[in-house]
């Protein structure tokens, strides 16, 4: 009898864990917008860093060696194969990652957003001017 009761409780818990609330379209759109701006900021920062470092490295022994290694790697068939494999793996895992992201957003919206949502929104909006100054999203 105890074993049957434990099995029923375990099944009930597993069913409850599978029933994750879905996030609202408004929250998903807000998340996607913030994510897109974040990626633009990273790309812009990478370009700025590259543009600042490349002139210093040109003409130096280390810079020339790094350029030679980069050129050699571009022609490497093993690297190209690894990149294609990584891209294919990323494409295969994309639906799983999206499902996990939606589950996390749904859990956040259902359990945390009512208590911390306003403060998180105020914090993000107060950080934006600083990021716009030091890590802009557009060129």
C-alpha atoms as a printed R data frame, in Angstrom:
    type eleno elety resid chain resno      x      y       z
1   ATOM     1    CA   UNK     A     1  0.000  0.000   0.000
2   ATOM     2    CA   UNK     A     2  2.834  2.411   0.855
3   ATOM     3    CA   UNK     A     3  4.517  1.653  -2.462
4   ATOM     4    CA   UNK     A     4  1.323  2.399  -4.393
5   ATOM     5    CA   UNK     A     5  0.858  5.665  -2.493
6   ATOM     6    CA   UNK     A     6  4.478  6.674  -3.184
7   ATOM     7    CA   UNK     A     7  4.036  5.860  -6.886
8   ATOM     8    CA   UNK     A     8  0.858  7.953  -7.100
9   ATOM     9    CA   UNK     A     9  2.541 10.912  -5.383
10  ATOM    10    CA   UNK     A    10  5.583 10.615  -7.663
11  ATOM    11    CA   UNK     A    11  3.398 10.540 -10.780
12  ATOM    12    CA   UNK     A    12  1.405 13.519  -9.540
13  ATOM    13    CA   UNK     A    13  4.587 15.522  -8.970
14  ATOM    14    CA   UNK     A    14  5.952 14.627 -12.409
15  ATOM    15    CA   UNK     A    15  2.678 15.630 -14.068
16  ATOM    16    CA   UNK     A    16  2.697 18.934 -12.163
17  ATOM    17    CA   UNK     A    17  6.270 19.623 -13.259
18  ATOM    18    CA   UNK     A    18  5.358 19.008 -16.890
19  ATOM    19    CA   UNK     A    19  2.469 21.463 -16.758
20  ATOM    20    CA   UNK     A    20  4.459 24.686 -17.106
21  ATOM    21    CA   UNK     A    21  2.424 27.848 -17.706
22  ATOM    22    CA   UNK     A    22  2.828 29.456 -21.114
23  ATOM    23    CA   UNK     A    23  4.131 33.032 -21.210
24  ATOM    24    CA   UNK     A    24  2.003 35.806 -22.652
25  ATOM    25    CA   UNK     A    25  2.762 37.175 -26.115
26  ATOM    26    CA   UNK     A    26  3.574 40.537 -24.522
27  ATOM    27    CA   UNK     A    27  6.308 38.997 -22.349
28  ATOM    28    CA   UNK     A    28  7.768 36.967 -25.231
29  ATOM    29    CA   UNK     A    29  7.863 40.059 -27.462
30  ATOM    30    CA   UNK     A    30  9.501 42.090 -24.695
31  ATOM    31    CA   UNK     A    31 12.085 39.349 -24.135
32  ATOM    32    CA   UNK     A    32 12.819 39.015 -27.856
33  ATOM    33    CA   UNK     A    33 13.285 42.789 -28.153
34  ATOM    34    CA   UNK     A    34 15.676 42.912 -25.204
35  ATOM    35    CA   UNK     A    35 17.583 39.906 -26.557
36  ATOM    36    CA   UNK     A    36 17.931 41.487 -30.009
37  ATOM    37    CA   UNK     A    37 19.265 44.735 -28.538
38  ATOM    38    CA   UNK     A    38 21.675 42.766 -26.333
39  ATOM    39    CA   UNK     A    39 23.062 40.885 -29.349
40  ATOM    40    CA   UNK     A    40 23.420 44.161 -31.273
41  ATOM    41    CA   UNK     A    41 25.329 45.632 -28.336
42  ATOM    42    CA   UNK     A    42 27.664 42.618 -28.264
43  ATOM    43    CA   UNK     A    43 28.250 42.744 -32.028
44  ATOM    44    CA   UNK     A    44 28.964 46.468 -31.876
45  ATOM    45    CA   UNK     A    45 31.359 46.022 -28.941
46  ATOM    46    CA   UNK     A    46 33.163 43.235 -30.802
47  ATOM    47    CA   UNK     A    47 33.534 45.416 -33.901
48  ATOM    48    CA   UNK     A    48 34.818 48.333 -31.824
49  ATOM    49    CA   UNK     A    49 37.331 46.096 -30.038
50  ATOM    50    CA   UNK     A    50 38.477 44.584 -33.323
51  ATOM    51    CA   UNK     A    51 38.855 48.014 -34.915
52  ATOM    52    CA   UNK     A    52 40.872 49.222 -31.932
53  ATOM    53    CA   UNK     A    53 43.152 46.172 -31.679
54  ATOM    54    CA   UNK     A    54 43.891 45.451 -35.345
55  ATOM    55    CA   UNK     A    55 45.867 48.672 -36.020
56  ATOM    56    CA   UNK     A    56 48.110 47.990 -33.024
57  ATOM    57    CA   UNK     A    57 48.740 44.383 -34.061
58  ATOM    58    CA   UNK     A    58 49.570 45.097 -37.706
59  ATOM    59    CA   UNK     A    59 53.274 45.011 -38.423
60  ATOM    60    CA   UNK     A    60 54.191 43.267 -35.174
61  ATOM    61    CA   UNK     A    61 55.544 39.734 -34.981
62  ATOM    62    CA   UNK     A    62 52.608 38.604 -32.851
63  ATOM    63    CA   UNK     A    63 50.060 40.269 -35.129
64  ATOM    64    CA   UNK     A    64 51.615 38.770 -38.248
65  ATOM    65    CA   UNK     A    65 51.674 35.312 -36.646
66  ATOM    66    CA   UNK     A    66 48.039 35.643 -35.561
67  ATOM    67    CA   UNK     A    67 47.066 36.670 -39.100
68  ATOM    68    CA   UNK     A    68 48.985 33.711 -40.531
69  ATOM    69    CA   UNK     A    69 47.230 31.294 -38.147
70  ATOM    70    CA   UNK     A    70 43.828 32.782 -39.006
71  ATOM    71    CA   UNK     A    71 44.498 32.410 -42.751
72  ATOM    72    CA   UNK     A    72 45.647 28.816 -42.256
73  ATOM    73    CA   UNK     A    73 42.517 27.994 -40.236
74  ATOM    74    CA   UNK     A    74 40.225 29.461 -42.897
75  ATOM    75    CA   UNK     A    75 41.529 26.882 -45.375
76  ATOM    76    CA   UNK     A    76 41.440 23.983 -42.921
77  ATOM    77    CA   UNK     A    77 38.914 21.367 -43.994
78  ATOM    78    CA   UNK     A    78 38.772 19.965 -40.449
79  ATOM    79    CA   UNK     A    79 37.742 23.333 -39.060
80  ATOM    80    CA   UNK     A    80 35.155 23.793 -41.801
81  ATOM    81    CA   UNK     A    81 33.721 20.360 -41.006
82  ATOM    82    CA   UNK     A    82 33.618 21.145 -37.286
83  ATOM    83    CA   UNK     A    83 31.872 24.458 -37.979
84  ATOM    84    CA   UNK     A    84 29.289 22.753 -40.193
85  ATOM    85    CA   UNK     A    85 28.729 20.102 -37.527
86  ATOM    86    CA   UNK     A    86 28.320 22.750 -34.822
87  ATOM    87    CA   UNK     A    87 25.855 24.680 -37.006
88  ATOM    88    CA   UNK     A    88 23.826 21.526 -37.687
89  ATOM    89    CA   UNK     A    89 23.837 20.620 -34.008
90  ATOM    90    CA   UNK     A    90 22.728 24.132 -33.116
91  ATOM    91    CA   UNK     A    91 19.894 23.908 -35.630
92  ATOM    92    CA   UNK     A    92 18.788 20.545 -34.187
93  ATOM    93    CA   UNK     A    93 18.869 21.843 -30.614
94  ATOM    94    CA   UNK     A    94 17.066 25.095 -31.435
95  ATOM    95    CA   UNK     A    95 13.518 23.744 -30.817
96  ATOM    96    CA   UNK     A    96 14.613 22.285 -27.474
97  ATOM    97    CA   UNK     A    97 16.236 25.567 -26.442
98  ATOM    98    CA   UNK     A    98 13.142 27.517 -27.521
99  ATOM    99    CA   UNK     A    99 10.912 25.172 -25.517
100 ATOM   100    CA   UNK     A   100 13.120 25.578 -22.433
101 ATOM   101    CA   UNK     A   101 13.181 29.365 -22.909
102 ATOM   102    CA   UNK     A   102  9.382 29.522 -23.163
103 ATOM   103    CA   UNK     A   103  9.047 27.313 -20.086
104 ATOM   104    CA   UNK     A   104 11.403 29.586 -18.143
105 ATOM   105    CA   UNK     A   105  9.517 32.691 -19.302
106 ATOM   106    CA   UNK     A   106  6.208 31.069 -18.384
107 ATOM   107    CA   UNK     A   107  7.472 30.138 -14.928
108 ATOM   108    CA   UNK     A   108  8.883 33.645 -14.454
109 ATOM   109    CA   UNK     A   109  5.614 35.262 -15.516
110 ATOM   110    CA   UNK     A   110  3.472 33.014 -13.389
111 ATOM   111    CA   UNK     A   111  5.557 32.851 -10.207
112 ATOM   112    CA   UNK     A   112  7.989 35.787 -10.112
113 ATOM   113    CA   UNK     A   113  6.682 38.602 -12.292
114 ATOM   114    CA   UNK     A   114  3.878 39.618  -9.919
115 ATOM   115    CA   UNK     A   115  6.422 40.294  -7.153
116 ATOM   116    CA   UNK     A   116  9.644 41.338  -8.916
117 ATOM   117    CA   UNK     A   117  8.467 42.322 -12.395
118 ATOM   118    CA   UNK     A   118  8.038 46.049 -11.787
119 ATOM   119    CA   UNK     A   119 11.379 46.380 -10.013
120 ATOM   120    CA   UNK     A   120 13.147 44.396 -12.747
121 ATOM   121    CA   UNK     A   121 11.574 46.602 -15.422
122 ATOM   122    CA   UNK     A   122 12.637 49.775 -13.575
123 ATOM   123    CA   UNK     A   123 16.169 48.406 -13.180
124 ATOM   124    CA   UNK     A   124 16.462 47.515 -16.868
125 ATOM   125    CA   UNK     A   125 15.149 50.938 -17.896
126 ATOM   126    CA   UNK     A   126 17.578 52.700 -15.551
127 ATOM   127    CA   UNK     A   127 20.531 50.726 -16.953
128 ATOM   128    CA   UNK     A   128 19.662 51.460 -20.599
129 ATOM   129    CA   UNK     A   129 21.052 55.051 -20.678
130 ATOM   130    CA   UNK     A   130 24.389 53.848 -19.291
131 ATOM   131    CA   UNK     A   131 24.527 51.028 -21.824
132 ATOM   132    CA   UNK     A   132 23.572 53.421 -24.621
133 ATOM   133    CA   UNK     A   133 26.537 55.574 -23.678
134 ATOM   134    CA   UNK     A   134 29.168 52.867 -23.138
135 ATOM   135    CA   UNK     A   135 27.876 49.951 -25.215
136 ATOM   136    CA   UNK     A   136 25.539 51.309 -27.906
137 ATOM   137    CA   UNK     A   137 23.414 48.970 -29.984
138 ATOM   138    CA   UNK     A   138 23.821 50.861 -33.288
139 ATOM   139    CA   UNK     A   139 26.820 52.289 -35.029
